[in-house]
Amino acid sequence: MREWLAYYMPPDYSAHGAELDQLNAYVHWLMLILFIGWGVLFAYMLFRFRAKRQPQAVYHGTKSHVSKWAEIAVFVVECVLLFGISIPAWSRWTTRPARDKNALEIRVVAEQFAWNIHYPGADGVFGKTDVKLVSSSNPLGIDPADPNAKDDVATLNQLHLPVNRAVTARLTSKDVIHSFSLPYLRVKQDTIPGMQVPVHFTSRKTSGKETWEIACAQLCGLGHYRMKGQIQVHSQADFAKWMSEQTPVVASISGT
């Protein structure tokens, strides 16, 4: 089934993506069966009740119960898809990793037309932010006076992640509704001004030399087409090395 999905879906490198892809396949199979079934029925009706063969209309309708049982069968299948697969999968995916799982927490702040990524640094604590501090050199509005901000790191349109480690991304927006989409990691979630929406995922593969895209899946203005970013998934050691090489935001703001 996964080989068949690979023909029309982007590659899946996430821990939760297989379940979503499987559900997608089930829904498409159901739609295909219904499409063929209704198409065959329609063609049969056109042939069976054509005016030449049956010039006199019949108003009492069919006396067969086939249609009723077919509708019941479709209803049962849809219930299985919804209550047996979709809701349990959604429940598992929306349950955030426990603190003892050592999940990496990041902030993703969308704006027309870019993605701002905020890492808490080695202390694992985000520095305070204030909308009054937002500027071209400080797009996240990080407070340089806050001690917790001293090691915070920020990137623009570049998302760096460790492999096989849960990531919790806190999503928000500066201006309009955007949609944070990571096709290769099966993530798609709206970013809404005034709200912080958490979404979590785990990459099972390093990106290597591949380019994985951060896309905006919500029309957000004239520059929507260029609101793109790149993802790089590193080994644990390479991610730690990358973090150690980054200049803290506070240092960038102060010019030191």
N, C-alpha and C positions, 0 to 999 in steps of 0.2 A: 504493500500500500504506500509506504513512504517513497519507494522508487517511482511510483506513478505520480505522486504529489510533486516530485522534484521537477517534472516537466513543466508545471505552470506556477509553482510557488518559489519564492526565494529560498536559498539554503537556510536551514534552521540550526543554529548553534547554541540554543538556549536549553536550560534544564526543563522548562515547562512547555516548550513549543510542540513537542510530539503529540501531547494531548490535544492541543488546539488544532493542529493539522489533521489529526484523526477525526475530530468532530467535524471539521470542514469537509472532509471526504465523505462522511456519512450523510451530511446535509445535501451535498451535490449528487450523491447516488440517489437519494430520495427524490430530489428535483428531476433527475434524469428519468427515473421510473415513471413519475407522474406526467412528465412531458410526453414521453412515448405513449403511455396509457391513454391520456386525453387525446393525443393526436390520432391514435388508431381508432378510438371511439368516434371522434369527429368524422374521420374518413368513412367509417362504417355507416354512420347516420346519413351522410350525404348520399351514399350509394343505396342503402336499404330503403330510405324514405324519399327517393327522388320522385318527382311528379309523374313520370312515365309509368313507374311501377305502382305507385299508390296515389292516384289523382285525388282521392277523397281523404281529407284530413281526419285524424283520429284524436279525440279530445280527452279520453279517459286516462292517457298516460300509460307508462309501463306498469306491469303487475309483478315484475321481477324484484327481488330483494338484493340483487347483486350490488347495486349502487350504494345501498345502505351499509352492507357489510364492507364494501371497499372504503367508504368514508370512516367507518369504525376502525378499520385496519390502519388507515393513515393517521387517525387521531391517536391510536395506541403507539405507533412508531414515533410520532412527534412528542408524546409524553415521555417516552423512553429517552429521546434525545435531550429533552429539556430537564426532566427531573432525575434521570438516571446518569446522565453524562455532563450536561452543561452546568447545572447548578453546583454539583460537587466539585467539578474542575474549577469553577469560578471561586468557590469558597476556599479551596486550597491555594489558589493563586493570590487571592486578596489577603490571606493571612501573612502578615509581615514576619520576617525572621526574628527569632528571639535574640535578645542582646548577647547571650552567651554563644551565639553562632558567629560572632565576629564579623557582622555584615559591614560593608563599607557604605557610609552615608555621604551623599553628595546633594547639593542643591543645583537645580537647573532652572534658570530664569530666562524666559523667552522674551524677545522684543522684536519689533519690526526692524530688521529682518535677520536676526542672529540668535544663537544659543550661548548664554553665559553659564559656565560650569564653575561651581564653587566647591572646593575641597577643604575639609576642616584642618588639615595638617596633621603632624605627628601626635598632637594631644587629643585628637578625635573630637574636639569641641569647636563648633562654629563660632566665629566672632560675631558680635552684634552688627546689625545692619540698620541703616536709617535712610529713608527715601530722600531726605534733605542732603545727604552726602553723595548722592548719585552724580557722577560727572563723566566726562569722556575718559579720564584716567582711572576712574573708580566706578565702573558701570554697575556694580552690585551694591554700592553704597555701604561698603564695609567700614566700620568705625575703627580708625587706626589707634584710638585711645584705649580700646578694649584689649586687655592682656590676652584674651583667648584668640584674638585676631592676628597675633604676631607671626604665626606660622601658616596662616590660611593661604591657599593657592587658588588662583582663578585662571581659566582659559577661555578662549573665544572660539566657538565652533569646533573644539577639539576635545573629545571625550576619551580619557584614558582609564582603563579598567583592568583589574587583575582577573586571571582565569580561575574558574572553580571557586569563586568567592561570591557570596550573596551581595548584591548591591541594592540599596534603597535610595531611590532618587526622589527628592522632594520637589515637585513641579509647581511653578507659578509663572505669572506673566506681568510685564510692566505696563502693557497697553491694551491689546485686544486678545481674544481667544485664539490660541495656537493649538497645535496637536503634536505632541512629542512622539515621533514614530521611529522605531528601530526595527526595520523589516527582518534583519538577520537574527534578531533576538526576540522576535514576536512580541514587541511592546508597542502599544499605541494608546495614548492617554491625552486628553485635552489639558492644556495649561490655561488656568482661568485667573484673571486679575482679582486680587483680594483674597484668593484661596491658595492654600498649599496642599497639593494632592500627592500623596505618597504612592509610588509604584516600585515594585521590586522584581529582580530577575537575576539569573546567574548564567554567565557564559561558560560553555563547556569546551571552548576551543579558542586558541590564540589567533589573532587576525593575521599574523605574519606579514607578508607583503600585500595582502588583500586590502581593498578599501571598502569599509562598511559605512553605510550612510546614516546620518541623522537627518530625517526629513520632517517637514511640517506638513501634516495631513489635513490641515484646515485652511481654507482660503482666508488669508489674513491681510490682504492689501495688494497694491500694484507690484511690490517686490517679492511676493510669495514664492515665485519660481526660483529665486536665488537664496532662499532660507535653507541652507544646507550645512551640514557639518560632517565630520569624520570620526569614526570610532577606531581606537587601537586597543586591542586586548592583549595584555602582556602576561608573561609568567609572573608568579609572585615576586621573584627576585628582581626581575626587570621593572616591575611596577614600583617596587620600593626604591630602586635606583632612579627611576624617572622622577618620583616625588622628591627625592633628596636633591635633585638637580634644579628644581624649580625655584624661582625667586618669589618670596612671599609678597602678597599684595601690598602689605603695609610698606615694605621696602620700595616697591614700584611707585607708590603714591608719593612717598617722601623724597624719592629720587636717590636713595642711598643704595 
